Each structure stands twice: as C-alpha cells, then as structure tokens.
C-alpha cells in the first residue's frame, strides 16, 4: 500500500510541475527545482516499485511478458540520464539557497509549533498536522545546512568540498524534504478539488499513508527534536499497519 500511495501522490506532484512548466508565472525562480525534484522522486519510486513487484511475483517476474526487465532498465536510466539524481539534488539545494538569499523565497513555516504543540499530541496522523511536520523538517534542515556551511566557510573550506563532502548528507535530506513537502501540499490542493465523497475518502487515506510512511522512515529525526512523542510514534506505526 505505501508504494501505491506514494505513486499516487507523486502523480499529483507531476501534474503540478507540468502546470507550472506550462505557465511559470510566480514560479520563475523555482521552475527548474520543481522539474528536478519531480524527476528524481519519480525515478527512484519507479526503481523501487519495479524491484519490489518483481520480487513479489517470484519466478514469474523473470518472464519477458511480465515487463519488469523493461521497467527496471527504465528506472535505472531515469535516475542516471539527463542529470544523475544525486547531482540534481545538489542543484536543487544550491538554487534553494539562492532563492532564499536573493529572490525572496520564504522557508516554509509550520502553522503549529512542532516542538511546543505537536510534540505533545498523541495522534499526528491527520494530513494538516503531517504537513506541519514536513515543513518543520524542511526548515530545520535548512537552518542546519546554512549554519554548517557558514562555519566551514570561516574555517577556509572551499565551496566544492563543502557541497560534495562536508554537507552532502544534509543537502540530500533537504532536497528530499523540499520535494516531499511540495508533494503533500499539492495533495491537499487536489483533495479540495474533489466533489465526489467516495473519491475524497479514498484519496485522503492514500495521501495519509504516503505521509505516514515518510514520517515512519524519518521517525528518529522528529523524535530527537521533540516534534513527535513516543506515544504518537507508536500510534503512527500502528495506524499504517
């Protein structure tokens, strides 16, 4: 279910990026980042979906009729061709930093204080709260990166060494946080446009599963910073299962 949910959510993000590409007004400085992060997230998702599905199909997955060989080769091309995904993630963050410092881009702010308020909740699985947690993660990673880069620059480290070695993990994490935050926000916009009650209920659950899966994978980050309590973490895991 998490792979289906992520695929649906990323398709919503893909449609947003297509719309922005068609009419970039208001996104002039962010268009390239949106294209890059959509490409990287969808490429990695295809690779994981194709690999897991091939495994779940057992020996039948090896047959040409199953098409998994085509999907896996396409996935590997997707994460490498026209810009290696990890290189694109670095490009996204470089542009992110430039947009904040020079182009008036605002780092997302949670509606609720993640540590003072959300950290006391016993249930954090509503979409609105999870969006706030995604924003909190992105903001925290941004400030951690800026502070670390500033310290290393004062120590005389060169820009290439800072980006490629000293801050590589932070950069990759921030780029993914940027992409997943954009995705879940666009999912909320998508839900507001649904008129059919049954469709709304199904897609709400799908997007909840998508968000819960991300929080579960990064649970240590949120718990270490007091944004998710141990009780809420237990409930989150049980909710997905």
Residue, then its C-alpha position, 0 to 999 in steps of 0.5 A: x500500500x505505501x508504494x501505491x500511495x506514494x505513486x499516487x501522490x507523486x502523480x499529483x506532484x507531476x501534474x503540478x510541475x507540468x502546470x507550472x512548466x506550462x505557465x511559470x508565472x510566480x514560479x520563475x525562480x523555482x521552475x527548474x527545482x520543481x522539474x528536478x525534484x519531480x524527476x528524481x522522486x519519480x525515478x527512484x519510486x519507479x526503481x523501487x516499485x519495479x524491484x519490489x513487484x518483481x520480487x513479489x511475483x517470484x519466478x514469474x517476474x523473470x518472464x519477458x511478458x511480465x515487463x519488469x526487465x523493461x521497467x527496471x532498465x527504465x528506472x535505472x536510466x531515469x535516475x542516471x540520464x539527463x542529470x544523475x539524481x544525486x547531482x540534481x539534488x545538489x542543484x536543487x539545494x544550491x538554487x534553494x539557497x539562492x532563492x532564499x538569499x536573493x529572490x525572496x523565497x520564504x522557508x516554509x513555516x509550520x502553522x503549529x509549533x512542532x516542538x511546543x504543540x505537536x510534540x505533545x499530541x498523541x495522534x499526528x496522523x491527520x494530513x494538516x498536522x503531517x504537513x506541519x511536520x514536513x515543513x518543520x523538517x524542511x526548515x530545520x534542515x535548512x537552518x542546519x545546512x546554512x549554519x554548517x556551511x557558514x562555519x566551514x566557510x570561516x574555517x577556509x573550506x572551499x565551496x566544492x568540498x563543502x557541497x560534495x563532502x562536508x554537507x552532502x548528507x544534509x543537502x540530500x535530506x533537504x532536497x528530499x524534504x523540499x520535494x516531499x513537502x511540495x508533494x503533500x501540499x499539492x495533495x491537499x490542493x487536489x483533495x479540495x478539488x474533489x466533489x465526489x465523497x467516495x473519491x475524497x475518502x479514498x484519496x485522503x487515506x492514500x495521501x495519509x499513508x504516503x505521509x505516514x510512511x515518510x514520517x515512519x522512515x524519518x521517525x528518529x529525526x522528529x523524535x530527537x527534536x521533540x516534534x513527535x512523542x513516543x506515544x504518537x510514534x507508536x500510534x503512527x506505526x500502528x495506524x499504517x499497519 
